[in-house]
Amino acid sequence: MIHLNGEFMPIEQARISVLDRGFIFGDGVYEVIPSYSRRPFRLPEHLARMQASLDAIGIANPHPAAKWTELVTKIVAGNPWEDQSVYLQVTRGVAKRDHTFPKGLKPTVFLMASELVTPSAELMKTGAAAIVLPDFRWLRCDIKATGLLPAVLAKTEARQKGAYEAWYVDDEGFVTEGASTNAWIVTPENVLVTRALGTEILPGVTRAGVLHALANQGINAIEERAFTPAEAYGAREAFITSSGAGIVPVVKINGRQIGEGRPGPTTKRVQSLYRELWEQEA
């Protein structure tokens, strides 16, 4: 079951106009919310990020938070999986094809869910590989926009090279983030490092949750700053975070072993703290 413009229906019945600006221009934003045991996780944080994305591109939010919560709850209830990935998309709506858009368009609202498939137990045990690619995206990566061709190409190249994720590197030689994740390293001095928020990266909800969980434990050996691939190669540990995957250890980058080549104690502690956060909020 999906929701489209005020109606719930089987996904096979869903139809949108070919002139929808989301279809023509990728003129829209989206969110992906994990739901564990049919309970959406950090939904208010996802809705706040969607609001920021809508504001950034000038689309009026079609629903208040309470209505979004109601819709998400109904989508989760109307689908068969205990753990779900709930997808929300809002586009500017239907209009004659023109780069500039008229005022007063009615946004297209779409929600669906799929089974939440997390990384395998084997991958979490052994750790993942990543590759490094030039960051060829636009300069507003803080907007969770539907135009994901760069991520599609990066993810595909990573998988073709036997890696789980691709890390982007900007023109100054610093890692920005993964194609669909935030990137972290643990320095030889046991300091956690992840890139500071800015237009270069998406403000990950899981990233924020990890920082919140660490702060609650009084762990302050954290630096929000840029780091280079060379610093990552010399790191004690590395991992990535996202709402869909959670916290995934990275043990190899561009074929180079990171640390001891297996998930390390800091990564495992972060995973444990994040599970505790879920249990507290459930």
Secondary structure, 3 states (H helix, E strand, C coil): CEEECCEEECHHHCCCCCCEHHHHHCCEEEEEEEEECCEECCHHHHHHHHHHHHHHHCCCCCCCHHHHHHHHHHHHHCCCCCCEEEEEEEECCECCCCCCCCCCCCCEEEEEEEECCCCCHHHHHHCEEEEEEECCCCCCCCCCECCCHHHHHHHHHHHHCCCCEEEEECCCCCEEEECCCEEEEECCCCCEEECCCCCCCCCCHHHHHHHHHHHHCCCCCEEECCCCHHHHHCCCEEEEEECCCEEEEEEEECCEECCCCCCCHHHHHHHHHHHHHHHHHC
